């Protein structure tokens, strides 16, 4: 959406851009917050705050898949 990657002299610069129209800063700030939320920037920063071992990341991914599968089965069970 508003999260663009630009190339300047061989380096990638990522950024979010919002234009302020008619001096409505509050509206622009609201749009900026929505773009940040939609792009999952804060979640990404939170995840990169500390180093995680590869095995921990794999275990977490596996556990999330188990939870998704469990909810999917419960949903199908309740649907029929």
C-alpha positions, 0 to 999 in steps of 0.5 A: 500500500504505502510501504515502498522500497526505493533504490538509491545508489545500490542500497534499498531504502524502505519508507512510508510516505503520507501527504498532508493536505490542507494542513490537516495533520491529524488526518495525515497522522491517522493515515500514517498509523494505519499504513504502519499497522497494515505493513506490520512494521511494528511487529517486525521491529518487535521481532527483531528486537532480540536475536532468536535461534533458528530452532526457536523460530522453527518451534514457534512456527510449528506450534502456530501451525498446530494451533491453526490446524486445531481451530480449523478442525473445531470449525469444521466440527461445529459446521457439520 
